[in-house]
Amino acid sequence: MTIEDQLREIVREAITPLIDEIREIKAKVEREDETLSIEQAAKFLNIGRNKMLEFTHMPDFYPAKRLGNRVIISKNQLIQWRDNINMRKKYASKLRQI
């Protein structure tokens, strides 16, 4: 076995569990609820695609999951995230009035 073959085998052994984990996460997300593309999520929130992309790059934007170079967004989590944002805005304005 050549060094190249040995390296290929080492890399294959290292990435196989990661690929399996990605497949499991994808299957779990798709089973749990509807997933949206960036365009679908932007339309759902009535915002532009670029703004939605900005959200997906925020570390605390939990509805988005990256699968390689693809982003999928959980509709249930997106609704929850939107409602949390709206609640914070509502209470922030009330606190300013005090």
MMTF fields as JSON, N, C-alpha, C and O atoms, coordinates in Angstrom:
{
  "mmtfVersion": "1.0.0",
  "mmtfProducer": "UNKNOWN",
  "numBonds": 391,
  "numAtoms": 392,
  "numGroups": 98,
  "numChains": 1,
  "numModels": 1,
  "chainsPerModel": [1],
  "groupsPerChain": [98],
  "chainIdList": ["A"],
  "bondAtomList": [4, 2, 8, 6, 12, 10, 16, 14, 20, 18, 24, 22, 28, 26, 32, 30, 36, 34, 40, 38, 44, 42, 48, 46, 52, 50, 56, 54, 60, 58, 64, 62, 68, 66, 72, 70, 76, 74, 80, 78, 84, 82, 88, 86, 92, 90, 96, 94, 100, 98, 104, 102, 108, 106, 112, 110, 116, 114, 120, 118, 124, 122, 128, 126, 132, 130, 136, 134, 140, 138, 144, 142, 148, 146, 152, 150, 156, 154, 160, 158, 164, 162, 168, 166, 172, 170, 176, 174, 180, 178, 184, 182, 188, 186, 192, 190, 196, 194, 200, 198, 204, 202, 208, 206, 212, 210, 216, 214, 220, 218, 224, 222, 228, 226, 232, 230, 236, 234, 240, 238, 244, 242, 248, 246, 252, 250, 256, 254, 260, 258, 264, 262, 268, 266, 272, 270, 276, 274, 280, 278, 284, 282, 288, 286, 292, 290, 296, 294, 300, 298, 304, 302, 308, 306, 312, 310, 316, 314, 320, 318, 324, 322, 328, 326, 332, 330, 336, 334, 340, 338, 344, 342, 348, 346, 352, 350, 356, 354, 360, 358, 364, 362, 368, 366, 372, 370, 376, 374, 380, 378, 384, 382, 388, 386],
  "bondOrderList": [1, 1, 1, 1, 1, 1, 1, 1, 1, 1, 1, 1, 1, 1, 1, 1, 1, 1, 1, 1, 1, 1, 1, 1, 1, 1, 1, 1, 1, 1, 1, 1, 1, 1, 1, 1, 1, 1, 1, 1, 1, 1, 1, 1, 1, 1, 1, 1, 1, 1, 1, 1, 1, 1, 1, 1, 1, 1, 1, 1, 1, 1, 1, 1, 1, 1, 1, 1, 1, 1, 1, 1, 1, 1, 1, 1, 1, 1, 1, 1, 1, 1, 1, 1, 1, 1, 1, 1, 1, 1, 1, 1, 1, 1, 1, 1, 1],
  "groupList": [{"groupName": "MET", "atomNameList": ["N", "CA", "C", "O"], "elementList": ["N", "C", "C", "O"], "formalChargeList": [0, 0, 0, 0], "bondAtomList": [1, 0, 2, 1, 3, 2], "bondOrderList": [1, 1, 2], "singleLetterCode": "M", "chemCompType": "L-PEPTIDE LINKING"}, {"groupName": "THR", "atomNameList": ["N", "CA", "C", "O"], "elementList": ["N", "C", "C", "O"], "formalChargeList": [0, 0, 0, 0], "bondAtomList": [1, 0, 2, 1, 3, 2], "bondOrderList": [1, 1, 2], "singleLetterCode": "T", "chemCompType": "L-PEPTIDE LINKING"}, {"groupName": "ILE", "atomNameList": ["N", "CA", "C", "O"], "elementList": ["N", "C", "C", "O"], "formalChargeList": [0, 0, 0, 0], "bondAtomList": [1, 0, 2, 1, 3, 2], "bondOrderList": [1, 1, 2], "singleLetterCode": "I", "chemCompType": "L-PEPTIDE LINKING"}, {"groupName": "GLU", "atomNameList": ["N", "CA", "C", "O"], "elementList": ["N", "C", "C", "O"], "formalChargeList": [0, 0, 0, 0], "bondAtomList": [1, 0, 2, 1, 3, 2], "bondOrderList": [1, 1, 2], "singleLetterCode": "E", "chemCompType": "L-PEPTIDE LINKING"}, {"groupName": "ASP", "atomNameList": ["N", "CA", "C", "O"], "elementList": ["N", "C", "C", "O"], "formalChargeList": [0, 0, 0, 0], "bondAtomList": [1, 0, 2, 1, 3, 2], "bondOrderList": [1, 1, 2], "singleLetterCode": "D", "chemCompType": "L-PEPTIDE LINKING"}, {"groupName": "GLN", "atomNameList": ["N", "CA", "C", "O"], "elementList": ["N", "C", "C", "O"], "formalChargeList": [0, 0, 0, 0], "bondAtomList": [1, 0, 2, 1, 3, 2], "bondOrderList": [1, 1, 2], "singleLetterCode": "Q", "chemCompType": "L-PEPTIDE LINKING"}, {"groupName": "LEU", "atomNameList": ["N", "CA", "C", "O"], "elementList": ["N", "C", "C", "O"], "formalChargeList": [0, 0, 0, 0], "bondAtomList": [1, 0, 2, 1, 3, 2], "bondOrderList": [1, 1, 2], "singleLetterCode": "L", "chemCompType": "L-PEPTIDE LINKING"}, {"groupName": "ARG", "atomNameList": ["N", "CA", "C", "O"], "elementList": ["N", "C", "C", "O"], "formalChargeList": [0, 0, 0, 0], "bondAtomList": [1, 0, 2, 1, 3, 2], "bondOrderList": [1, 1, 2], "singleLetterCode": "R", "chemCompType": "L-PEPTIDE LINKING"}, {"groupName": "VAL", "atomNameList": ["N", "CA", "C", "O"], "elementList": ["N", "C", "C", "O"], "formalChargeList": [0, 0, 0, 0], "bondAtomList": [1, 0, 2, 1, 3, 2], "bondOrderList": [1, 1, 2], "singleLetterCode": "V", "chemCompType": "L-PEPTIDE LINKING"}, {"groupName": "ALA", "atomNameList": ["N", "CA", "C", "O"], "elementList": ["N", "C", "C", "O"], "formalChargeList": [0, 0, 0, 0], "bondAtomList": [1, 0, 2, 1, 3, 2], "bondOrderList": [1, 1, 2], "singleLetterCode": "A", "chemCompType": "L-PEPTIDE LINKING"}, {"groupName": "PRO", "atomNameList": ["N", "CA", "C", "O"], "elementList": ["N", "C", "C", "O"], "formalChargeList": [0, 0, 0, 0], "bondAtomList": [1, 0, 2, 1, 3, 2], "bondOrderList": [1, 1, 2], "singleLetterCode": "P", "chemCompType": "L-PEPTIDE LINKING"}, {"groupName": "LYS", "atomNameList": ["N", "CA", "C", "O"], "elementList": ["N", "C", "C", "O"], "formalChargeList": [0, 0, 0, 0], "bondAtomList": [1, 0, 2, 1, 3, 2], "bondOrderList": [1, 1, 2], "singleLetterCode": "K", "chemCompType": "L-PEPTIDE LINKING"}, {"groupName": "SER", "atomNameList": ["N", "CA", "C", "O"], "elementList": ["N", "C", "C", "O"], "formalChargeList": [0, 0, 0, 0], "bondAtomList": [1, 0, 2, 1, 3, 2], "bondOrderList": [1, 1, 2], "singleLetterCode": "S", "chemCompType": "L-PEPTIDE LINKING"}, {"groupName": "PHE", "atomNameList": ["N", "CA", "C", "O"], "elementList": ["N", "C", "C", "O"], "formalChargeList": [0, 0, 0, 0], "bondAtomList": [1, 0, 2, 1, 3, 2], "bondOrderList": [1, 1, 2], "singleLetterCode": "F", "chemCompType": "L-PEPTIDE LINKING"}, {"groupName": "ASN", "atomNameList": ["N", "CA", "C", "O"], "elementList": ["N", "C", "C", "O"], "formalChargeList": [0, 0, 0, 0], "bondAtomList": [1, 0, 2, 1, 3, 2], "bondOrderList": [1, 1, 2], "singleLetterCode": "N", "chemCompType": "L-PEPTIDE LINKING"}, {"groupName": "GLY", "atomNameList": ["N", "CA", "C", "O"], "elementList": ["N", "C", "C", "O"], "formalChargeList": [0, 0, 0, 0], "bondAtomList": [1, 0, 2, 1, 3, 2], "bondOrderList": [1, 1, 2], "singleLetterCode": "G", "chemCompType": "PEPTIDE LINKING"}, {"groupName": "HIS", "atomNameList": ["N", "CA", "C", "O"], "elementList": ["N", "C", "C", "O"], "formalChargeList": [0, 0, 0, 0], "bondAtomList": [1, 0, 2, 1, 3, 2], "bondOrderList": [1, 1, 2], "singleLetterCode": "H", "chemCompType": "L-PEPTIDE LINKING"}, {"groupName": "TYR", "atomNameList": ["N", "CA", "C", "O"], "elementList": ["N", "C", "C", "O"], "formalChargeList": [0, 0, 0, 0], "bondAtomList": [1, 0, 2, 1, 3, 2], "bondOrderList": [1, 1, 2], "singleLetterCode": "Y", "chemCompType": "L-PEPTIDE LINKING"}, {"groupName": "TRP", "atomNameList": ["N", "CA", "C", "O"], "elementList": ["N", "C", "C", "O"], "formalChargeList": [0, 0, 0, 0], "bondAtomList": [1, 0, 2, 1, 3, 2], "bondOrderList": [1, 1, 2], "singleLetterCode": "W", "chemCompType": "L-PEPTIDE LINKING"}],
  "groupTypeList": [0, 1, 2, 3, 4, 5, 6, 7, 3, 2, 8, 7, 3, 9, 2, 1, 10, 6, 2, 4, 3, 2, 7, 3, 2, 11, 9, 11, 8, 3, 7, 3, 4, 3, 1, 6, 12, 2, 3, 5, 9, 9, 11, 13, 6, 14, 2, 15, 7, 14, 11, 0, 6, 3, 13, 1, 16, 0, 10, 4, 13, 17, 10, 9, 11, 7, 6, 15, 14, 7, 8, 2, 2, 12, 11, 14, 5, 6, 2, 5, 18, 7, 4, 14, 2, 14, 0, 7, 11, 11, 17, 9, 12, 11, 6, 7, 5, 2],
  "groupIdList": [1, 2, 3, 4, 5, 6, 7, 8, 9, 10, 11, 12, 13, 14, 15, 16, 17, 18, 19, 20, 21, 22, 23, 24, 25, 26, 27, 28, 29, 30, 31, 32, 33, 34, 35, 36, 37, 38, 39, 40, 41, 42, 43, 44, 45, 46, 47, 48, 49, 50, 51, 52, 53, 54, 55, 56, 57, 58, 59, 60, 61, 62, 63, 64, 65, 66, 67, 68, 69, 70, 71, 72, 73, 74, 75, 76, 77, 78, 79, 80, 81, 82, 83, 84, 85, 86, 87, 88, 89, 90, 91, 92, 93, 94, 95, 96, 97, 98],
  "secStructList": [7, 7, 2, 2, 2, 2, 2, 2, 2, 2, 2, 2, 2, 2, 2, 2, 2, 2, 2, 2, 2, 2, 2, 2, 2, 2, 2, 2, 2, 2, 2, 2, 1, 7, 3, 3, 7, 2, 2, 2, 2, 2, 2, 2, 2, 6, 7, 7, 2, 2, 2, 2, 2, 2, 2, 2, 2, 1, 6, 6, 7, 6, 6, 3, 3, 3, 3, 6, 6, 3, 3, 3, 3, 3, 2, 2, 2, 2, 2, 2, 2, 2, 2, 2, 2, 2, 2, 2, 2, 2, 2, 2, 2, 2, 2, 2, 2, 7],
  "xCoordList": [0.854, 0.0, 0.903, 1.832, 0.603, 1.431, 1.041, 0.02, 1.862, 1.57, 0.279, -0.52, 0.07, -1.168, -2.388, -3.396, -2.298, -3.406, -3.663, -4.81, -2.583, -2.718, -3.381, -4.255, -2.959, -3.559, -5.043, -5.871, -5.37, -6.781, -7.616, -8.721, -7.075, -7.795, -7.967, -9.035, -6.937, -7.011, -8.072, -8.895, -8.041, -9.027, -10.43, -11.358, -10.595, -11.899, -12.423, -13.594, -11.563, -11.971, -12.332, -13.216, -11.645, -11.911, -13.218, -13.947, -13.515, -14.699, -15.979, -17.071, -15.877, -17.078, -18.035, -19.237, -17.552, -18.498, -19.126, -20.287, -18.387, -18.944, -20.033, -21.075, -19.799, -20.811, -22.065, -23.184, -21.876, -23.021, -23.8, -25.031, -23.075, -23.732, -24.524, -25.64, -23.962, -24.672, -25.947, -26.994, -25.866, -27.053, -28.123, -29.314, -27.69, -28.65, -29.323, -30.535, -28.546, -29.106, -30.107, -31.204, -29.736, -30.629, -31.928, -33.012, -31.822, -33.022, -33.887, -35.112, -33.26, -34.008, -34.746, -35.925, -34.065, -34.685, -35.844, -36.906, -35.654, -36.718, -37.901, -39.038, -37.659, -38.752, -39.524, -40.748, -38.818, -39.457, -40.422, -41.51, -40.063, -40.957, -40.519, -39.484, -41.323, -41.054, -39.777, -39.531, -38.987, -37.794, -37.985, -38.693, -37.338, -37.458, -36.093, -35.074, -36.085, -34.865, -34.737, -35.643, -33.641, -33.455, -34.544, -35.116, -34.823, -35.847, -37.23, -37.979, -37.57, -38.875, -38.995, -40.042, -37.927, -37.949, -38.079, -38.802, -37.38, -37.474, -38.902, -39.437, -39.504, -40.89, -41.829, -42.746, -41.607, -42.428, -42.371, -43.388, -41.17, -41.003, -41.277, -41.252, -41.537, -41.784, -40.571, -40.702, -39.4, -38.165, -37.427, -37.809, -36.375, -35.58, -34.646, -34.342, -34.205, -33.292, -31.977, -31.449, -31.447, -30.173, -30.275, -29.347, -31.388, -31.583, -31.654, -31.112, -32.326, -32.402, -31.015, -30.69, -30.198, -28.826, -28.045, -27.262, -28.263, -27.607, -27.988, -27.132, -29.272, -29.72, -29.028, -28.613, -28.901, -28.312, -26.844, -26.3, -26.197, -24.782, -24.62, -23.505, -25.722, -25.645, -25.485, -26.209, -24.54, -24.321, -25.525, -25.679, -26.378, -27.524, -28.814, -29.894, -28.71, -29.887, -30.049, -29.556, -30.749, -30.83, -31.715, -31.557, -32.643, -33.446, -32.657, -33.1, -31.504, -30.742, -29.718, -29.037, -29.631, -28.631, -27.869, -28.462, -26.573, -25.743, -25.463, -25.061, -25.683, -25.355, -24.439, -24.9, -23.152, -22.191, -22.341, -22.256, -22.562, -22.76, -24.24, -24.593, -25.089, -26.539, -27.057, -26.568, -28.033, -28.656, -30.109, -30.826, -30.542, -31.955, -32.462, -31.728, -33.695, -34.267, -35.521, -36.424, -35.567, -36.719, -37.849, -37.677, -38.991, -40.122, -40.617, -40.898, -40.726, -41.18, -40.234, -40.677, -38.922, -37.954, -37.936, -37.704, -38.176, -38.234, -39.407, -39.275, -40.541, -41.708, -41.397, -41.715, -40.784, -40.425, -39.447, -39.605, -38.449, -37.45, -38.124, -37.842, -39.017, -39.732, -40.578, -40.605, -41.266, -42.109, -41.273, -41.688, -40.105, -39.215, -38.73, -38.663, -38.393, -37.954, -39.084, -38.861, -40.284, -41.433, -41.728, -42.065, -41.603, -41.857, -40.809, -41.145, -39.548, -38.495, -38.727, -38.527, -39.152, -39.424, -40.581, -40.532, -41.613, -42.796, -42.427, -42.809, -41.679, -41.34, -40.268, -40.234, -39.402, -38.372, -39.028, -38.619, -40.043, -40.72, -41.483, -41.566, -42.044, -42.763, -41.793, -42.122, -40.605, -39.623, -39.121, -38.831, -39.013, -38.58, -39.598, -39.239, -40.872, -41.919, -41.886, -42.425, -41.265, -41.249, -40.253, -40.088],
  "yCoordList": [-1.171, 0.0, 1.238, 1.353, 2.154, 3.36, 4.359, 4.205, 5.368, 6.438, 7.152, 7.498, 7.374, 8.02, 7.186, 7.726, 5.894, 5.006, 5.028, 5.018, 5.058, 5.113, 6.425, 6.434, 7.532, 8.834, 8.858, 9.37, 8.307, 8.246, 7.473, 7.88, 6.372, 5.547, 6.298, 6.244, 6.986, 7.759, 8.851, 9.033, 9.573, 10.646, 10.055, 10.597, 8.961, 8.31, 7.901, 8.115, 7.32, 6.915, 8.119, 8.037, 9.243, 10.44, 11.12, 11.609, 11.153, 11.906, 11.078, 11.647, 9.783, 8.944, 9.193, 9.33, 9.258, 9.553, 10.934, 11.116, 11.903, 13.249, 13.249, 13.882, 12.552, 12.46, 11.768, 12.195, 10.708, 10.014, 10.931, 10.925, 11.723, 12.649, 13.708, 14.048, 14.225, 15.214, 14.606, 15.252, 13.393, 12.721, 12.515, 12.677, 12.157, 11.97, 13.282, 13.322, 14.353, 15.666, 16.086, 16.548, 15.928, 16.296, 15.504, 16.071, 14.208, 13.369, 13.766, 13.814, 14.051, 14.445, 15.756, 15.867, 16.742, 18.046, 17.896, 18.483, 17.123, 16.955, 16.184, 16.412, 15.274, 14.529, 15.403, 15.305, 16.252, 17.015, 18.07, 18.221, 18.784, 19.803, 20.217, 19.791, 21.04, 21.531, 22.37, 23.139, 22.215, 23.044, 23.988, 23.686, 25.128, 26.162, 26.496, 26.372, 26.917, 27.456, 28.913, 29.447, 29.534, 30.948, 31.792, 32.677, 31.521, 32.292, 32.098, 33.061, 30.856, 30.576, 31.245, 31.801, 31.189, 31.814, 33.326, 33.951, 33.914, 35.364, 35.757, 36.74, 34.986, 35.265, 35.093, 35.892, 34.059, 33.802, 34.975, 35.349, 35.554, 36.686, 38.032, 39.073, 38.002, 39.227, 40.17, 41.374, 39.584, 40.362, 39.951, 38.994, 40.682, 40.372, 39.187, 38.813, 38.613, 37.465, 37.837, 37.057, 39.025, 39.437, 39.576, 39.209, 40.098, 40.218, 38.831, 38.605, 37.903, 36.541, 35.92, 35.221, 36.162, 35.671, 36.248, 35.544, 37.528, 38.149, 37.402, 37.114, 37.094, 36.368, 35.012, 34.616, 34.297, 32.961, 32.992, 31.979, 34.134, 34.253, 34.696, 34.713, 35.051, 35.447, 34.193, 33.217, 34.202, 32.998, 32.576, 31.392, 33.521, 33.172, 32.939, 32.872, 32.818, 32.526, 31.008, 30.366, 30.445, 28.988, 28.25, 27.035, 28.899, 28.111, 27.565, 26.617, 28.149, 27.746, 26.67, 26.744, 25.683, 24.624, 24.558, 24.608, 24.448, 24.33, 22.862, 22.104, 22.49, 21.148, 21.343, 21.493, 21.34, 21.655, 23.123, 23.992, 23.4, 24.793, 25.15, 26.234, 24.25, 24.454, 24.863, 24.379, 25.741, 26.173, 25.743, 26.017, 25.063, 24.739, 25.415, 25.551, 25.828, 26.595, 25.888, 25.601, 25.609, 24.972, 25.999, 27.063, 25.672, 26.606, 26.815, 27.945, 25.726, 25.872, 26.756, 27.621, 26.533, 27.347, 28.784, 29.711, 28.977, 30.334, 31.102, 32.278, 30.441, 31.08, 31.425, 32.521, 30.504, 30.744, 31.909, 32.767, 31.95, 33.023, 34.369, 35.355, 34.407, 35.643, 36.123, 37.313, 35.188, 35.56, 36.086, 37.023, 35.502, 35.99, 37.4, 38.236, 37.673, 39.014, 40.01, 41.089, 39.662, 40.562, 40.832, 41.958, 39.803, 39.984, 40.927, 41.801, 40.74, 41.621, 43.061, 43.971, 43.286, 44.643, 45.245, 46.414, 44.454, 44.931, 45.366, 46.448, 44.513, 44.837, 45.9, 46.645, 45.994, 47.036, 48.41, 49.35, 48.533, 49.828, 50.167, 51.342, 49.181, 49.442, 49.868, 50.73, 49.276, 49.648, 51.062, 51.763, 51.493, 52.858, 53.887, 55.024, 53.482, 54.407, 54.64, 55.633, 53.742, 53.851, 54.913, 55.16],
  "zCoordList": [0.0, 0.0, 0.0, 0.8, -0.916, -1.021, 0.063, 0.733, 0.218, 1.19, 0.808, 1.678, -0.493, -0.944, -0.569, -0.114, -0.758, -0.392, 1.11, 1.555, 1.883, 3.343, 3.767, 4.634, 3.147, 3.463, 3.086, 3.839, 1.925, 1.516, 2.538, 2.895, 2.991, 3.971, 5.29, 5.9, 5.726, 6.972, 6.852, 7.749, 5.737, 5.522, 5.454, 6.054, 4.737, 4.616, 5.993, 6.305, 6.802, 8.153, 9.013, 9.866, 8.786, 9.589, 9.192, 10.055, 7.907, 7.49, 7.435, 7.432, 7.393, 7.321, 8.492, 8.26, 9.743, 10.836, 10.702, 11.066, 10.19, 10.011, 8.948, 9.121, 7.87, 6.812, 7.346, 7.061, 8.114, 8.712, 9.642, 9.642, 10.441, 11.363, 10.603, 10.997, 9.526, 8.708, 8.135, 8.127, 7.666, 7.115, 8.184, 7.918, 9.396, 10.493, 10.863, 11.07, 10.947, 11.284, 10.212, 10.528, 8.967, 7.869, 7.94, 7.804, 8.151, 8.234, 9.423, 9.311, 10.563, 11.758, 11.538, 11.871, 10.983, 10.733, 9.764, 9.972, 8.717, 7.735, 8.306, 7.891, 9.252, 9.883, 10.86, 10.95, 11.588, 12.665, 12.153, 12.707, 11.136, 10.622, 9.236, 8.724, 8.664, 7.325, 7.331, 8.26, 6.304, 6.168, 4.993, 4.032, 5.096, 4.078, 3.509, 4.188, 2.266, 1.676, 2.134, 2.773, 1.815, 2.172, 1.516, 2.151, 0.262, -0.458, 0.159, 0.319, 0.504, 1.107, 2.478, 2.81, 3.269, 4.598, 4.481, 5.256, 3.514, 3.304, 2.94, 3.452, 2.06, 1.668, 2.862, 3.048, 3.668, 4.845, 5.833, 6.418, 6.013, 6.94, 6.278, 6.935, 4.973, 4.219, 4.265, 4.486, 4.05, 3.981, 2.709, 2.035, 2.398, 1.218, 1.443, 2.576, 0.337, 0.385, 1.072, 1.865, 0.771, 1.368, 2.89, 3.611, 3.371, 4.82, 5.449, 6.531, 4.766, 5.277, 5.334, 6.294, 4.327, 4.33, 5.51, 6.148, 5.794, 6.96, 8.238, 9.075, 8.381, 9.572, 9.686, 10.775, 8.559, 8.614, 9.004, 9.444, 8.85, 9.242, 10.699, 11.221, 11.35, 12.758, 13.617, 13.418, 14.577, 15.387, 16.225, 16.523, 16.609, 17.454, 16.66, 17.246, 15.349, 14.528, 14.454, 13.527, 15.443, 15.599, 14.59, 14.465, 13.857, 12.911, 11.718, 11.069, 11.429, 10.239, 10.591, 11.613, 9.73, 9.857, 8.548, 7.47, 8.646, 7.446, 7.164, 8.046, 5.932, 5.459, 4.256, 3.125, 4.517, 3.468, 3.107, 3.975, 1.836, 1.428, 1.332, 0.866, 1.767, 1.723, 3.098, 4.119, 3.122, 4.374, 4.341, 3.379, 5.408, 5.55, 6.819, 7.798, 6.792, 7.9, 8.376, 7.59, 9.669, 10.273, 10.376, 10.97, 9.8, 9.828, 11.262, 11.661, 12.04, 13.434, 14.242, 14.996, 14.081, 14.82, 14.316, 15.093, 13.029, 12.471, 13.078, 13.419, 13.212, 13.835, 15.287, 15.747, 16.0, 17.399, 17.508, 18.377, 16.646, 16.65, 16.382, 17.063, 15.383, 15.042, 16.217, 16.529, 16.862, 18.002, 19.158, 19.84, 19.392, 20.45, 20.153, 21.055, 18.897, 18.495, 18.717, 19.266, 18.3, 18.457, 19.927, 20.293, 20.78, 22.202, 22.815, 23.613, 22.436, 22.968, 22.563, 23.368, 21.315, 20.849, 21.639, 22.023, 21.879, 22.594, 24.013, 24.459, 24.714, 26.091, 26.188, 27.168, 25.212, 25.219, 25.107, 25.788, 24.252, 24.122, 25.387, 25.745, 26.08, 27.333, 28.427, 29.242, 28.456, 29.464, 29.249, 30.218, 28.018, 27.722, 28.213, 28.517, 28.29, 28.725, 30.234, 30.723, 30.956, 32.432, 32.86, 34.055]
}
